[in-house]
Amino acid sequence: VLLRRDNTDGLHYEAMVRAGRLHGDFAGIMEGYHSSYNSNAPYLAAHAGIGKLFKQKDNSVDVYGKFFWTHLGSDTTAIHTNLGSGDYHLDSVNSYRTRLGLRWTRHLGAQNTIYAGLGWDYEFDGEARAQYREFSTPAPSVQGSSGMLELGWQSKATKENPWGADLRVTGWTGAQRGVTYGVTISRRL
């Protein structure tokens, strides 16, 4: 569920809540043994944000700040190795994160846009713990700063064409490293 309000002066604010299940799997080497497991845990996430949009002819710049909270539930799974199988318990994880950013958008007519953005994220918490019998793994954390660069193309839904799309790729550096990509398809009712 997403709620967003855009004012005529460029000020905008939003809030979102989502829930679901996170399915994941692992296959690799643990302590020299081929290992694998599957995980399935519920999650609940929310964010709130505020920003200001500055418009010029065919370009706009959006300056924004957001707060994100995510809860990933615990799971008990079986780890399979060359030596056999054992139950492994993954604790629940809470993540608290902020983002400050800006996005430049070039309007290519009424429906299509391209965009590029820069952002700075700070993760306050996000420690993950796991146990096997009486043993606990070290608790990895992604606490700290990350920088991001995003590029994308968006086609907005209109009355004439009720379908829209958003294609994006984001590169990360810092505490969070890597590349994420996404596709969103929307339909106007």
N, C-alpha and C positions, 0 to 999 in steps of 0.2 A: 504494500500500500504506500503510495507516494502522494504527498500533498505539497503543492508549490504555489506560490503567489508571486506574480510579477507586477510591480507598480509602474505607472507611466514615467516616473522620474528615474527609472533604471534600477531601483532597489528591489531585490528579490530575496525570498527566504523559502526554505523547504524543510521537510521532515519525511523520513521513510522508515518503515518497519517491514522486515521480511523474515520468513521462517522456512525451514525445510530440513533435508537430510544431506549430509556430506558423505559420499561414498569414495573410498580411496583404497589403493592397493600399493604394496611394496614388494619388490623383488630385488635382491642384491646379496652382498656378502656381509655377514656379521661374524666377527671373531674367526674369520677364515672359512666359514661354512655358508653354503648357498642357503638363503632364507627367504621366506615370503609370508605375507599376511594380507588380509582384507579387513577394512574397517568401515563401519557404518554408524554414524552418530548424528543426533539432531543438532540444529543450530538455530539461534535467534540473533538477529542483527538489527541495529537502528542507527540512523544518523540525523543530524540537524545541521543546517548551514544557512549562511547569510552572505550576500554579495551585492555588488553594484556594477551595472552594465553601462559602459560609455560607448555611444554610437557615433560613427562618422560615415557618411555616404554609404559605401559598400563594405565597410569594415566595422568591427566592434571589438572591444576589450572588456572582458569580465574579470573583475578582481573579487576573490571569495575566500571565505574561511569555513571549515567544516569540522564537526566532531563526530567520530565513529565509535560505536561500541558493538562488540561481537562476543557471543557466548557459544562455544562449541562443547556439546555434552560429552560425557565420558563414554568409553566403550571397552569391552573385554573381547579380545580376539585371540585366535590360536595362531602361533607362529610355527611354521613348518620348516624344519631344517633336515640335513642329512642324518642327524642324530635322532629325529623324531619330532613330536609336537609338544607345545606347552602353551598354557594360557598366559596372556600378557594383558595387563590392565593399563589403559590410557586414561589419565585424569582429564577432567573438564578444563577448558582454557577460557579465560576472559581477556579480551583485548580492548585497550583504550587508546585512541589515536586521534591526532589533530592534523589538519592539512590547511596550509595557506598556499594560494596559487593564483595564477592568471591564465586566461585563455584568449588568444587572438582568433577571430573568426572572419573569413572572407566570404561574403554573400555572392553566390554565382546565380543570381536571379531570385525569384520568389521562393523556390522550393529547395535548392541545393546549396550546401555550404562546405567549405573545407576549414579545418581548424588545427591550431598548434598551441600547446600549453606547457607551462612550467609549474612545478609545485614542490613544496617542501613538506614532508610528513614527519611527525614525531610520534613514536610508539612509547607510551608510558609503561605498559605492562604487556605481558603476553607469554609468560612462562609456561612451558609444557612439561609435565611429569609423567613417568611411566614406571610400572612395577612388574617384576616377574618373581613370584613367590615372595621371599623376604628381601629381595634386592631391588633397589631403585636406580634408575638411570640418572645421569646428570641432567639438570633441568635447562635445556636450551632456551634462550630468550632472543627476541628480535627488538629489544628495547634500544632506542636511539633514533638518529636522524636518517632520512632517506630523501634523495632527490629524484624527481620524475620528469620525463619529457614525453608528451603525448602528441600524436598526429592522427587525424581522422577526416572522414567524409560523412556528411549527413544529408539525408533527403527527408524533408518533412511531409507528413500526411496532410492532405487538403480535402476539401469537399469533393473536388473533381477526381482526385486520386487518394483514396482513404488509406493506402499503404505507405509506410515510411521505413527508413533504414538508417542505421548508424554503424559504420565500420571504423574500428579504432585499434591502434597499437600503442603501447606504452613501455618505455624503457626505464628501469630503476637502477640506482646506484646508492651505495651506503649500507645501512643495516639490512635493507631489503634490496636484493640484486636480481636482475633478470629482465625478461620481456614478457608482458602479458598482452593478449589481444582479445577482441570481442566483437560480436555482431549482435545488434538488437534490431528486431523487426517489430514494428508497431502497426496498429490498425485504429483508425479514427471511427468512432461510432456516431 
